[in-house]
């Protein structure tokens, strides 16, 4: 018999929580652990994607930093960390493609 107190949090819910609280997530993507600063969750052709900054990536300059788009099905072991992040200054909520549907995005205050 399963423990009734055990709840499984969906990847989408973890990502939405991280976006709302402006907290980093840690997840496995293509077999590697990644730390991501999620900025928006969107749908494309029925699949969920997250636009996120990889703060561990070596960028040549702050101006070069940009969001990557990760298919949520490709992320596993997602956990929300206690570490916060500031959204990219140039983030305006624009979607990568015209047919994408935004589900949730970070507030830019």
C-alpha positions as CSV (number, residue, x, y, z in Angstrom):
1,X,0.0,0.0,0.0
2,X,1.3,3.4,-0.9
3,X,1.8,6.2,1.6
4,X,-1.1,8.6,1.2
5,X,1.1,11.5,2.3
6,X,3.6,11.0,-0.6
7,X,2.8,13.4,-3.5
8,X,4.6,13.6,-6.8
9,X,5.0,17.1,-8.1
10,X,4.8,17.3,-11.9
11,X,7.7,18.9,-13.8
12,X,5.4,21.7,-15.0
13,X,4.4,22.6,-11.5
14,X,8.0,22.7,-10.4
15,X,8.9,24.9,-13.3
16,X,5.9,27.3,-12.6
17,X,6.9,27.5,-9.0
18,X,10.5,28.3,-9.9
19,X,9.4,31.0,-12.4
20,X,7.0,32.5,-9.9
21,X,9.6,32.6,-7.1
22,X,12.5,33.5,-9.5
23,X,14.5,30.5,-8.2
24,X,16.9,28.2,-10.1
25,X,16.0,24.7,-10.9
26,X,18.4,21.7,-11.1
27,X,17.5,19.0,-13.6
28,X,19.1,16.2,-15.7
29,X,19.1,17.1,-19.4
30,X,20.7,14.8,-22.0
31,X,22.4,12.8,-19.2
32,X,24.0,15.9,-17.5
33,X,23.0,17.9,-14.5
34,X,22.1,21.4,-15.4
35,X,21.2,24.5,-13.3
36,X,18.7,26.7,-15.1
37,X,17.0,30.0,-14.5
38,X,13.5,29.5,-16.0
39,X,11.9,32.6,-17.5
40,X,8.9,31.1,-19.2
41,X,6.9,28.0,-19.9
42,X,5.3,27.6,-23.3
43,X,3.5,25.1,-25.5
44,X,4.6,24.2,-29.0
45,X,2.5,21.7,-31.1
46,X,1.2,20.1,-27.9
47,X,4.7,19.8,-26.2
48,X,5.8,21.9,-23.2
49,X,9.1,23.9,-23.3
50,X,10.9,26.1,-20.8
51,X,12.9,29.1,-21.8
52,X,15.8,29.3,-19.4
53,X,19.2,30.7,-18.9
54,X,22.0,28.3,-18.1
55,X,24.1,30.4,-15.6
56,X,26.9,27.8,-15.5
57,X,27.6,28.3,-19.2
58,X,30.7,30.3,-20.0
59,X,29.5,33.4,-21.8
60,X,32.0,35.8,-23.4
61,X,30.0,38.8,-22.1
62,X,26.9,39.6,-20.1
63,X,25.4,40.9,-23.3
64,X,25.8,37.5,-25.0
65,X,23.7,35.7,-22.3
66,X,20.4,34.4,-23.8
67,X,17.7,31.9,-23.1
68,X,17.8,28.4,-24.3
69,X,14.6,26.4,-25.0
70,X,14.4,23.0,-23.4
71,X,11.7,20.4,-24.0
72,X,10.2,19.6,-20.6
73,X,9.9,15.9,-21.5
74,X,13.7,16.0,-21.8
75,X,14.2,17.2,-18.3
76,X,14.2,14.8,-15.4
77,X,14.7,14.9,-11.6
78,X,13.6,18.6,-11.6
79,X,14.0,20.3,-8.2
80,X,13.5,23.9,-7.3
81,X,16.5,25.3,-5.4
82,X,16.6,28.1,-2.7
83,X,18.9,30.2,-4.9
84,X,17.2,33.1,-6.6
85,X,17.9,34.8,-9.9
86,X,17.3,38.1,-11.7
87,X,15.6,37.8,-15.0
88,X,17.7,38.8,-18.0
89,X,17.3,42.6,-18.5
90,X,16.3,42.1,-22.2
91,X,13.6,39.5,-21.4
92,X,10.2,40.9,-22.6
93,X,8.1,37.7,-22.6
94,X,8.4,37.3,-26.4
95,X,7.9,33.7,-27.6
96,X,10.5,32.0,-29.8
97,X,7.9,31.3,-32.6
98,X,4.7,33.0,-33.6
99,X,2.6,29.8,-33.1
100,X,4.0,29.2,-29.5
101,X,1.5,29.6,-26.7
102,X,2.8,31.1,-23.4
103,X,1.6,29.4,-20.3
104,X,3.5,31.3,-17.6
105,X,6.3,33.8,-17.5
106,X,8.5,35.6,-15.0
107,X,7.4,39.0,-13.9
108,X,10.0,41.6,-14.8
109,X,8.9,44.2,-12.2
